[in-house]
Structures are given as C-alpha cells and as structure tokens.
Amino acid sequence: MDWALPDGEELVAGVDEVGRGPLCGAVVTAAVILDPARPIEGLNDSKKLTEARREVLFPLIQERALAWCIARAEVEEIDQLNILHATMLAMQRAVAGLQVRPDLVLVDGNRCPVLPMRSEPVIKGDSRVPAIAAASILAKVARDREMLELDKQYPGYGIAGHKGYPTPTHLAALRELGATPIHRRSFAPVRKALEQ
C-alpha cells in the first residue's frame, strides 16, 4: 500500500467493484471509510488474497470501519444501461449508502462515477489504497456468496466454481442448457446461446 492520504481530518472513502466480466449475476460494489484509530492488518487487493483470508477480513472490515456499504446493479440494469454505466450506478449507490459522508472518494480504476463530493480514480487502487482494498474484499465476498446461492437455484452451469465468468465449462453449459433469468443478455456469448 503506497498511497499517502492527505494530512488532516479529511474522511476518505474507497470504492471498488466485482463482477464486470461475468456472463451472469449482478455487478457488486462497495464503499468503505476506514477508521485510522482501528487499523486492519493484511488488507490487499481481494484477488491477491485466499478465499479463507477474505472471509476472515470481511467481518473485521464491517466491525472496524467508520462506515461501509455494499451495493449493486442488477442484470436487467446491466442489459439496459451497459456494464460500464451499470457499474457507475452501483458505485453511486454504495457511496450514497454510507452512514458517514466522505470528503473525498477514491475509486479503483481509471474513471469515477458522478458523485456529490470530490473523487479521484486510482489505477490499481485495490493494491495501493487500504480503503479501496477493503471495498474490494467486501464486494468480492458478497458477490461470491451470492453466486453460491445462484448455483443452487440454477444447477448445471457450474456457477459456484467460475462465479459467472466465461469459462469453457460455463460456455458449454450455456450452449446445452440455454440462458437463465440471471444471464446478461447484452453479453455476446449469452446472445449467441439464445440465438441457437
């Protein structure tokens, strides 16, 4: 983590998303304002942590952060708006859902949603800014848990394993079984499966 936060009393929220690439399920975002007085050891980009480590950090972040919110954009919204705009909408919802209003919002990636306060994009922010790392963990754990539930609802697609990403297993299941209500119809592989 190499991001030096400004000195002073400024409240900084970190924002990240999980699930832009999958063919099914919601895109999930989180916003977190960490408490400098209650540091959390071991924060990192959720993709660099094991599932077990993420599960340990998840309740710790919720307990120690000054504020946190997990938000989403549904499949219908993704299909209607496109994935980028749906992600921005979900990020706006996460920031709006914080119980404490931040002075500055740092967003993982190269663009920010329109927000009522200052915001800055941070490339590779989830491995540089602790608050963004915390947000990435909340979003990833929340979405992964959801995908396990969807796997029970829609067996045969292997959702618990690939979490909705376009793996060979998932693409083969789409061809054989067709699309479910949780599949994103605006994504080419799903459209193709529906045309067949």
C-alpha positions as CSV (number, residue, x, y, z in Angstrom):
1,M,0.0,0.0,0.0
2,D,1.8,3.1,-1.2
3,W,-1.0,5.7,-1.1
4,A,-0.3,8.6,1.3
5,L,-3.6,10.1,2.5
6,P,-3.7,13.9,3.0
7,D,-3.0,15.1,6.5
8,G,-5.9,16.4,8.4
9,E,-9.4,15.4,9.2
10,E,-10.5,14.5,5.7
11,L,-12.7,11.5,5.5
12,V,-11.7,9.3,2.6
13,A,-13.9,6.5,1.1
14,G,-12.5,3.8,-1.1
15,V,-14.7,2.3,-3.8
16,D,-14.3,-0.9,-5.8
17,E,-16.4,-3.3,-7.9
18,V,-16.6,-7.0,-8.6
19,G,-18.3,-8.7,-11.4
20,R,-17.9,-6.6,-14.6
21,G,-16.7,-9.6,-16.7
22,P,-19.1,-12.4,-15.8
23,L,-22.0,-13.5,-18.0
24,C,-24.5,-13.7,-15.2
25,G,-25.4,-12.1,-11.9
26,A,-25.3,-8.6,-10.6
27,V,-22.3,-6.3,-10.6
28,V,-21.5,-5.6,-6.9
29,T,-19.7,-2.6,-5.5
30,A,-18.6,-1.5,-2.0
31,A,-17.6,1.8,-0.4
32,V,-15.6,1.9,2.8
33,I,-14.3,4.6,5.1
34,L,-11.6,3.1,7.3
35,D,-11.0,4.3,10.9
36,P,-7.4,5.3,11.3
37,A,-7.7,4.5,15.0
38,R,-8.6,0.9,14.3
39,P,-6.3,-0.4,11.6
40,I,-6.9,-3.7,9.9
41,E,-3.9,-5.9,9.2
42,G,-3.5,-7.7,5.9
43,L,-5.7,-5.6,3.6
44,N,-4.9,-6.2,0.0
45,D,-6.5,-6.5,-3.5
46,S,-9.2,-9.2,-2.9
47,K,-7.8,-11.1,-6.0
48,K,-4.4,-11.5,-4.2
49,L,-6.0,-13.0,-1.0
50,T,-7.2,-16.5,-0.5
51,E,-10.9,-17.1,0.0
52,A,-10.3,-18.0,3.6
53,R,-8.4,-14.8,4.2
54,R,-11.2,-12.7,2.6
55,E,-13.8,-14.4,4.8
56,V,-11.7,-13.5,7.9
57,L,-11.3,-9.9,6.8
58,F,-15.0,-9.4,5.8
59,P,-16.5,-9.1,9.3
60,L,-13.4,-7.3,10.6
61,I,-13.8,-4.5,8.0
62,Q,-17.5,-4.3,8.8
63,E,-16.8,-4.0,12.5
64,R,-13.9,-1.6,12.4
65,A,-14.7,0.7,9.5
66,L,-16.2,4.1,10.3
67,A,-18.8,3.3,7.5
68,W,-19.3,0.8,4.8
69,C,-21.9,-0.1,2.2
70,I,-22.3,-2.9,-0.3
71,A,-24.4,-2.0,-3.4
72,R,-25.2,-3.5,-6.8
73,A,-26.7,-3.1,-10.2
74,E,-29.0,-6.0,-11.3
75,V,-28.8,-8.0,-14.6
76,E,-31.7,-6.0,-16.0
77,E,-29.9,-2.7,-15.3
78,I,-26.7,-4.1,-16.9
79,D,-28.6,-5.1,-20.1
80,Q,-30.4,-1.8,-20.2
81,L,-27.5,0.6,-19.5
82,N,-24.4,-1.5,-20.5
83,I,-21.9,-2.8,-18.0
84,L,-19.9,0.4,-17.5
85,H,-22.9,2.6,-16.8
86,A,-24.4,-0.1,-14.5
87,T,-21.1,-0.3,-12.6
88,M,-21.0,3.5,-12.2
89,L,-24.6,3.4,-10.9
90,A,-23.8,0.7,-8.4
91,M,-20.8,2.7,-7.2
92,Q,-23.0,5.8,-6.7
93,R,-25.4,3.6,-4.7
94,A,-22.5,2.4,-2.5
95,V,-21.3,5.9,-1.7
96,A,-24.9,7.2,-1.1
97,G,-25.4,4.3,1.3
98,L,-22.5,5.3,3.6
99,Q,-23.8,6.4,7.1
100,V,-20.9,9.0,7.1
101,R,-20.4,11.4,4.2
102,P,-16.8,11.3,2.9
103,D,-14.9,14.4,1.8
104,L,-13.1,12.5,-0.9
105,V,-13.8,9.3,-2.7
106,L,-11.0,7.2,-4.3
107,V,-12.3,4.8,-6.9
108,D,-10.3,1.8,-8.2
109,G,-9.6,2.1,-12.0
110,N,-9.4,4.9,-14.5
111,R,-12.8,6.7,-14.1
112,C,-15.2,7.8,-11.4
113,P,-19.0,7.9,-11.2
114,V,-20.6,11.3,-10.9
115,L,-20.7,12.0,-7.1
116,P,-21.7,14.9,-4.9
117,M,-18.2,15.1,-3.4
118,R,-14.6,15.2,-4.8
119,S,-13.5,11.9,-6.3
120,E,-10.3,10.6,-7.9
121,P,-9.7,7.4,-9.9
122,V,-6.7,5.4,-8.7
123,I,-5.2,2.8,-11.2
124,K,-4.6,-0.5,-9.3
125,G,-6.1,1.2,-6.3
126,D,-7.1,-2.1,-4.7
127,S,-3.4,-2.9,-4.1
128,R,-2.4,0.7,-3.2
129,V,-5.1,2.3,-1.1
130,P,-6.3,0.5,2.1
131,A,-9.9,1.7,1.9
132,I,-10.2,0.5,-1.8
133,A,-8.7,-2.8,-0.8
134,A,-11.3,-3.1,2.0
135,A,-14.0,-2.2,-0.5
136,S,-12.7,-4.9,-2.9
137,I,-12.9,-7.5,-0.2
138,L,-16.5,-6.6,0.8
139,A,-17.7,-6.6,-2.8
140,K,-15.9,-9.9,-3.7
141,V,-17.1,-11.8,-0.6
142,A,-20.7,-10.6,-1.0
143,R,-20.8,-11.5,-4.7
144,D,-19.1,-14.9,-4.3
145,R,-21.6,-15.8,-1.6
146,E,-24.4,-14.8,-3.9
147,M,-23.0,-16.9,-6.7
148,L,-23.0,-20.0,-4.4
149,E,-26.8,-19.4,-3.8
150,L,-27.4,-18.9,-7.5
151,D,-25.6,-22.2,-8.2
152,K,-28.2,-24.0,-6.1
153,Q,-31.0,-22.2,-8.0
154,Y,-29.5,-22.9,-11.4
155,P,-27.6,-26.2,-11.2
156,G,-25.7,-27.5,-14.2
157,Y,-23.8,-24.2,-15.1
158,G,-21.0,-24.6,-12.5
159,I,-21.6,-21.1,-11.2
160,A,-20.1,-21.9,-7.7
161,G,-16.8,-22.7,-9.4
162,H,-16.5,-20.0,-12.1
163,K,-18.7,-17.3,-10.4
164,G,-20.3,-16.5,-13.7
165,Y,-17.1,-15.8,-15.7
166,P,-17.0,-17.1,-19.3
167,T,-15.0,-20.3,-18.7
168,P,-15.2,-23.2,-21.2
169,T,-17.5,-25.1,-18.7
170,H,-19.9,-22.1,-18.5
171,L,-19.9,-21.6,-22.2
172,A,-20.6,-25.3,-22.8
173,A,-23.5,-25.2,-20.3
174,L,-24.9,-22.1,-22.0
175,R,-24.9,-23.9,-25.3
176,E,-26.5,-27.0,-23.8
177,L,-29.0,-25.6,-21.3
178,G,-29.6,-22.1,-22.7
179,A,-29.7,-18.9,-20.7
180,T,-31.3,-18.4,-17.3
181,P,-33.0,-15.3,-16.0
182,I,-29.7,-14.3,-14.3
183,H,-27.7,-14.3,-17.5
184,R,-26.8,-10.9,-19.1
185,R,-28.5,-10.8,-22.5
186,S,-26.3,-7.9,-23.6
187,F,-23.2,-10.0,-23.4
188,A,-22.2,-11.7,-26.8
189,P,-21.8,-15.3,-25.6
190,V,-25.3,-15.2,-23.9
191,R,-26.9,-13.6,-27.0
192,K,-25.3,-16.3,-29.2
193,A,-26.7,-19.1,-26.9
194,L,-30.1,-17.5,-27.1
195,E,-30.0,-17.3,-30.9
196,Q,-29.2,-21.0,-31.1
